[in-house]
Amino acid sequence: MTAVAAPISNVRTGLAKGRLGVGGVTAQVMAAAAPLTVIAGGATGGFAIAQQRGVPIAYVAVAVILGIFALPYVAMARQIPNAGAFYVYVTAGLGRVAGAATAFVAILSYNAMQVGLYGGLGYEASNFIKANLHTDVDWWKCALVAWAVVAIFGLLRVDFSAKLLAVLLISEIVVAVTFAIVQVSHPHQGQVSFETLSPSWLLAGSAGVMLTIAIAGFVGFENTTVFAEETRETHRTVPLATFIALAVIGVLYGFCAWAMTVATGPDNIVEQAGAESTNLIFKLSAGYLPAFVITIGHLLFITSLFAANLSFHNTSNRYFYAMGRDGMLPAAFGRTSQRTKAPVAASILQSAIGFVVIIGYAITSLDPYVKLFFWLTASAGLGVLTLMVLTSVAMLAYFLRQRSRRRRAEQVADLVRGVPAPTNGARTTGEQVVSAWRGLLCPTLAAVLLTIILWQTVDNFHLLLGVDATDSLRWYFPASIPVVALLGVAVALILKVVRPGAYERIGNGVARPTLAGMR
């Protein structure tokens, strides 16, 4: 699709300024990570799939790796506050063509994540209603109710969503921690073992599988930068929210996964995780808590899926918005409501995609849990991991170029008598040069570590899908990423020839320095 040639007014189309503080942004991204869903499903799945006990330390290791990635990531957010996040950062570091490819991969990944969650939500809600109300309700009807609520909130002020997500998030964390404390308080054979927290598990033969499953549980934390244009004190809010979310999620996942191994005994966790699946954390706590608490836990497991769905809806429509504002999609997607400042057309498109997918799966009677929830969210996680690798490389290129500009500026200043060289690393535009540790070493290390995990993810993708290693299906979803990336490349090259003005706007949706060397 091509955009109109006329430039878009950011005053008329901008997102709401100053609506989100640290708490609001943290709630948005932690809700996307869906802590209770990950603990009940991701952690138990990790034990069962990897056939190893080291899942707790894998969560801790991934939190450290993502912390290394986050250091330059939030530095980029300080200099380039933009709802396009990954797409804009890759544009800044690697050029407009690479940025356009990234934008299309981001759209694919976050849309897959958002609509895939409807499958899990509808399935779990249907089972909950049957078990507690003794009434049969089709999964797709439950999914459509959630879809309608998400669609409405997508059109409201972003802080409304943040408040709802904060309540749901706090509730599910309280339940998860309560279950974990109960489990640790009742260890298997009276012995509390820390064996599953040993770093030696990271050298085990299936460490790659454990890290692959663990990193999927963190998808969403990176979206703090997506809301940068809507925050108060962006330079402070985005970094704080990012590291608070990362620290809380990492500790919570590691602690709750370890607690399960204490309750079952390290030697039994793999077998019980395979047998009980998502019911394991509820079963391990059921004998020590009132029945209504367990019922609330099951209910919050469903609301955890809903909260993640709403959060990813907000993320997806802001990528649509950024692409519309920058000229890669029709200009309507780059406009916001005058009253709520929500990206209306982008939100409606996102809702339309979700509706079509839910109805399509209902009509064809495809399995909503495996073929919608598991398949699409696993594929989305692969896409986001790919985006992190690309962004790490782009950040390195950006900060290298930035330091080169600083050196040239100092050389020129030395040649001009009476004009002092910059002493604080500032460019004439006000851009700050970050330290070598944050700007060079961290993105390099992040790129290497995340590439290793990406390789392991692709190599073991059949395990995430639950298919045989020889099944060609394992390659369909990974192959969609380069295909969509090439579509983005084609759009950028066409715009360069047909609408050069739109091409120039790629990655420049809000006022910021035009980066030298961008192409």
N, C-alpha and C positions, 0 to 999 in steps of 0.2 A: 504494500500500500504506500501511497505517496502523500505528502502533506501539501497544504496550500503554500504558496510562495511568500505570502505576506508574513512579516515578523509577528511573533506573539507577544502581547503585552503581559509582562510578569505582574504588573500591578493589578490587572484585571483577572489574572488567572492564578495568582499565587496561593500557596497553601497557608493555613493559619499560622501566624507567628506567635511564639511564646505560649502555646497552649499546653505543652508538656514539660514537666520538670523531671528530675532524676527518677522519682517514683513512677511516674507515668510511662516513661520510656522503658524502665526496667520491667514493669508489668507487661508491656507489649511483647518484649522479646522473650521473657521467661515463660509467658503463656504459650508462645510459639514452640518453645522447647518441650512443653507438655510434661512436666516432671513426673506426675503420677502415672501417666501413660508409659513413659520410658521405664520407670522403675518396675511397674507391673508387667509390661510387655517386653521392652527392650532388654532389660537386665536378665530376665528369665530366658528370653530368646538367646541372649549371648551365651549363657551357660550351656543351653541345649545344643546350639548350633556349633559352637567352638569346641564343645566337649572338654572344656578346661575350667578350672576354678578361679582363674585370675582376672575375672571381669571387674571386680572392684578396683584393682590397681590400674586396669586399662582405662577406666573413667578418669582417674587421677592423672594419668599420663597424658591423656587427650586434653584435659583442662590446661596442663602446662604448655603443651604444644600450641593450643589456640591462644594462650596468653602471650606467647612469643609473636604469633600472627597479629594479635590485637594491638601491640605497642605501636607499630607503624600505621596500622589501620586507623586508629583514633587520631593519630597525627595528621593523616590525610583529611579526616573529617573536620579538624580544626581549620585547615586551609581551604577545603572545598566542601562546604556544607551543602549537600545536594541529595534530593530524594532518589536519584539514580544509583547512588552508592557504588556497588561493584562496577557497574557500567561506566560511570563517570571516572572512577579511579583508573580503570584500564585505559580509557580514552586519554587521560592525563599522562599516563606512563608509556603507552604503546601506540597511541594514535587513534584516529577516528574509525578506521576500518576495524581494528581490533575491538574498539569500544562498541561498535554496532553489533559485532558478533557476540560479544559478552551480553549485551542487552537482550538479544533474542534467546540466549541460553538461560538468562535469569528469568525471563518471562515463562519459558518452558518449565523450568525447575519449580518456581514458586506456585505456578498454576497447578502443576502435577501434585505438589504437596497439599495445596488447599483442597482441591476436589477429591484427592485420594482419601483425605480425612473423613469425608462424608460416608465412605464405605464402613470404616471402623465405628464411627459414631452411630450410624443407623443400625448396624448389626448389634452393637452392645446395648443400645437403648431398647431395641426389640426384645432382646433376651432379658433385660432387667424388668421390663413391663410384664413379660410372661411369667417370670419367677415370682414377682411381688404382687402383681395385680391379677394374675391368672387369665390374662387376655392376650390373644394373638394379634399382633400389629406388624404388618410388613415392614421390613427394614427401610424401604424407600420412603414410606410415609413418615417415619421418624426423621429420616435424613432431610425431607422436604420442610419439616417444621423448623429444624435447625437452620436450613438454607434460608428460610424466610426471615428469621431473626437476624442472621448474619447480613443479609441483603439490606435490611432496614438500618442496622448499625453502621454499615458501610457508607450510608448517605448522611449520617449525623456527624456532629463535631467529634474530632478524634479523641478528645479528652473524655467523652462519654464512654467510648470503648475502653479507654485506659482504666476508668473507675470500675467498670464491670469486671474487666480482666484481673484487676488487683484483688477484688473480693474472691473470685474463683481461685486465683493463684494461691493466696494466703491459706484458703481452706484446704486445698489439696496438699500443700506443703505440711500443714499441721497434721493431717491424717497420715501422710507418708512417714513423717518423723515419729508420730505416735506408734504406728505399726513397727517401725524399726526399733524403737526403745523397748517395746514389748518383746520383740524377738531376741534382742541382746540380753534382756533380763531373764530369758528362759532358754539358755543355751543347751545344745544337744549334749546329753550326758553330763550336764553341769559344768562344762569346760568352754570358756571363751577363747577361740582360736583366731590369731591374726595372720594365719598362713596365706590367705587369699589376698592380703595386702603386700605380699613380698614382691619387690621389683624383679625378682628372678623369673616371674611369670611373663615378663615382657620379652624374655629371650626364648620362650617356649616355641615349639614348632607351629602352633596355631595362634601365635601372638598377633599376626596380621589380621586374622579373622576377628579376634577380640577387639582390636583397635578400630576395625571397620565398623563393627556394630556399635562400639562406644561413641564414635564421632557422629554417627547418625542421631544420637540423642541430644547433641548440642546444636543441631541445625535450628536456626532462629536467633541465636545470640548475636549474630553478625548484623542483625537488622536495626541495631541502635542507630546506625548512620543513615538508614532510610528515613528516619524521622527527624534528621538534623535540622531541616528547614522549619520544623514546627516546635522546636525546643526553646526554652529560656536559657540564656547563657550557654550557647552551643559548645564553646571551648571547654566548659566545665561539665555540662550535663552528659554529653555523649561519652567521654572517657569514663566518668564515674559509673554511669549505667552499664556500660560494657563490662567493666571489671567486676562490678557487684554481681551482675548476672552470671558471669563466667565462674566467679568464686563460689557463689551459692549453689549453682547447678553442679559444679564439679564435686564439692563437698557432699551435697545431698545425694547424688548418684552413688558416689563411692561408699558413703556411710550406709545407705539403704541396701545396696547390693551386698556389702560385707555383712550386714545384719542378717540377711537371709542365710548366708553360709554359716553363721553362728547358730541359728535356730535349727538348721538341718544337719549341721556338721559338715565340714569341708568335703569329706568323702562322699556325701550323699547329695550334694547340691545339684550336680549334673543330672542325675537320675530323676530327682524330684522336679526339677525345672522342666524336663522333657515330658513328664507325666502330667503336671498340673498347669503348665503354661501361665497365662495371666492370672489364674486363680491362686497362685502359690502364696503371694504376700497376704492374701485374705485368709487362706487356710492356716498359715503359720500363726496368725494372730487371733483366729476365731475362738479358740479355747480360753482366752485370757481377757477378752473384752466383751461387753454387752452386744447382743445381736444387732441392735439398732446402729451401733457404731460401724459394724461391718457393712451393714446396708448403706449407710452414709458413704462409706469408702467406695462401694461399688457405684453409687450415684456420682460421686466426685470423679471417678474414673471416666465416666461419660462426659461430665462437664469439662474435664481436662481436654478431651478431644474437641469439644465445642470451642473452648478458649483458644486452642491452637488454630482451629479453623478460622475464627474471627481475626486473630492476629495475622495469619498468612493472607487473609483477604485484604487487610489493610496494606500489607507489604506488596502484594501483587498489583493492586490498583495504583500504587504509587510508582511502580516501575512503568505501568502503562501511561501514567500521567507524565512521567519524565520523558518518555519516548515521544509522546504527543507534543509536549512543549518544545522538544528539541528537533522536531520535524521528521522523525522516522515513522510516525503514525499520524493519521489525520489530526488536525489541530483541535478538534472537539475533545480528544482525550487529554489535552493539555490545559483544560479549563476547569475551574472549580466553582462551587456554589457560592454566590455572593453572601448568603446567610451563614452557611456552616463551614465554608472553605474546604469542603470535601471534594475530591475529584469525582464528580458525578458520573460522567460518561464512562470513565475507567472503572468505577465501581459497578455500574450496571453491566458492562461487558463481562466483568469477573463473575457476577451473579448469573448471567446468561450461560456462561461456560459451565458453571456448577450445575445449573438446572438441566442442561442438555445431557451431561454425563450421568446424573442420577436417573433421569428418565430412560436414557439409553441402556443402562445396566438393568433397570427394572424390566424393560420390555424384553431384553434378550436373556433374562434370568441368569446372568453371570454372577459368580460368587462375589459378593460385595467385600468380604473380609480379605480373601486371598488376592483376587484379581483386581480389586479397586484399591483397598487400603494398603495391603502389603506391597503389591507390585508398584503402584504409583508413588508411594512415599519412599520406597527404597530407591527408585529411579530418581526422584527429586533430590534425595540425599547425595546421590552420585553427581548430579548436576551442580549442586551447591559446593561440593568438595572440589569439583573442577574449577568453579569460579574462584574459590579461595586460592588455588594454585596459580591461576592466571593473575589474580590480583596481587599476590606476593611478588611475582616477577615484575608486574607493572609498577608496584611501589618502589622496588629497587631501582628500576629505570628512572622513575620520576625523581627520586631523591639524589641519584647520581647526577642527573641533569641539573638539578637545583644547585648542588655543590659546585658543579662546573660553572654555572652562571655567576655564582658568588665569587669564584676565583677570578673570572674575567672582569667582573666589576671592580674588584680590588686592584687588579693590574691597571685598568684604565684610570682609576682614581689616583694611583701612584704616579701616572704620567702627567696628570693635570695638576699643576701647582695650585695649592690653595684649596683643593677639594679633598677632604679626608676620606680614606677608605672606610667602609662600614665596619663597625667594631662589634656589632651584635648579631651578625649573620643576616641582617634584614636586606631584602631586595628593595628597590625603589617602590615597588607595589605594596610593600608592607608584609610580604611573605617571609616567614621565618624558616631558616635552615635548621633542620633537626640534627641531633647528634649522630655521629657515625654509628654508635651502638644501635640506636633506634632506626635510623634511616638506611643503614647498609647491612649490618650484621643480622638484625632480626628478620628482615624480609628474605634474606638469603637462606637463613636457617629454616624459616617457616616454609619456603618454597621446597627445600630439600625434604623436610619431614613430611609435609603434606603430599608431596609427589609419591613418596614411598607408600603412604596410606592409600592414595588414589590407585596406585598400581595393585596393591593388595585387594582393594575393593573390586576392581574390574576382574581380577583373577579369581575372586571368590564370589562373584555376583550371583552365580547359580544358587549358592547357599542362601542368599538373602531372598531370592525368589522362590526357593523351595523346589527347584527343578534339578534334573540330572545334569551333570557336568557336560554331557554330550548334546544336550537340548539346545537347539539353535535359538530358542527364546532368550537365552542368557545374553545374546549379543544384540537383540533388537533395541532394548532400551539404551544401552551405552552408545549404540550407533546413532540414535536420534540426536545426541548432543552435537557431534560434528556436522550432521546434516542441517540442524537448525542454525548452527554457527555460520555455515556457508550461506544460508539464507540472509543472515544479517550482513555478511560481507557483500553479497549481491545488492542488497538494498542500499548500502553505503556507496558502492561504486556507481550505481544508477543515479543516486542523488547527486553525486559529484559531477556527473555529466549533465543531467537533466535539470536539476534544481541546486545549483552550487550554493545558494543562500542557505538552504536547508542543511546541506552537507556541512557548512561552516558552523551551524548551530549544534551539531552533534557534540554532546558533552559540555555544552555551554548554556544550560538552561537557566541558570541564575548568574547574577553578576559575579565574576571572579576573573583573575588574570588570564589572558589568553596565553597559553603555554607555547613557548618557542619550540619548534621542532615537531609540533603536532601535525599530522598529515591525514 
